Amino acid sequence: MDISIIGVPIFYGADKQGPQFGPAKLREKNIVEVIGSHNHRVFDFGDLFVPVVKEYNKFFSHPNMKYLEPIIQVNNNLAHIVYSAIKGGSFPLVFGGDHSIGLGSIAGVSRANKNFAVIWVDAHGDINTHTTSESGNVHGMSLAKAMGVGYDDLTDVYYKGPKVSNENVFIVGARDLDPGEYDLIKKENLHVYTTKRIKEKGIEHVLEEVLKDLRDKNIDTVHLSFDIDFIDAKLVPGTGTAVADGPSIEDAKTLLKILAESKLVKSMDFVELNPLLDVNDTTANIAVELLDLTFKYM
């Protein structure tokens, strides 16, 4: 398999310093060689340009959304490079950065392939809007925008309109949802597999349900967006919005192995690694281990 690594060193969606150093940390850990050891050809395209914006200007573009303009710019550029990679027969592997980049990735996948689904693996739903978010952090809105919900300048990234059908979105691992997100889940009848359900039924059972749904819909392409905070907070100190009572590292490995073996995953984000918060590279080492396992079975 040809794999195109795209780094997106951005923290604006999280409004917390650190995730912008995630791509560099993964490269420091020889991630290109690790993935390439599984008979893949890996092309590292380096990092996308992220414009510098002073903190005092973070609400310059919108009173309720921080760093809106640079986030839109970066996601537009990311969308096009993801689209170009897919059209060139490559697997786009996007390293964040915060989870605001999920919008750009999905937009690029959507232009290349309309018959696709998104599996969003995260402790959070990331389906807030500028009217429901308490923080104004866009990384908590990116999936809603990909579904066409919310502020037009974000929902229209790369091209006008929704990027993925609501019925083809699967949120796995959520355990920290805001009231507005619960309302959207209920209104749109979204597929949400909470951490509670994972612990009650087992990660294998949850993924069996997801994959059956995909097969029933004849979905042949999945974009996997993996946030390291899916894992329990005490196990991954190096992430900015860690949440307690999460799945184990073994659960994460099982999830990634099953999805990789399905051969449906054709693009992937790996986000929210924050080296500034990490302890002795604990989270960075886990990240490399998870990516190593994923591409072993791709």
Secondary structure, DSSP 8 states (H G I E B T S, - for coil): -EEEEEEE---TTTTSSSGGGHHHHHHHTTHHHHHHTTT-EEEEEEE-------GGGTTSS-TTSTTHHHHHHHHHHHHHHHHHHHHTT-EEEEEESSGGGHHHHHHHHHHH-SS-EEEEE-SB-----TTT-SS--GGGTHHHHHTT-S-HHHHTSSSSS-SS-GGGEEEEEE-B--HHHHHHHHHHT-EEEEHHHHHHH-HHHHHHHHHHHHHHTT---EEEEEEGGGS-GGG--SSTT--SS---HHHHHHHHHHHHHHT-EEEEEEE---TTT-STTHHHHHHHHHHHHHHH--
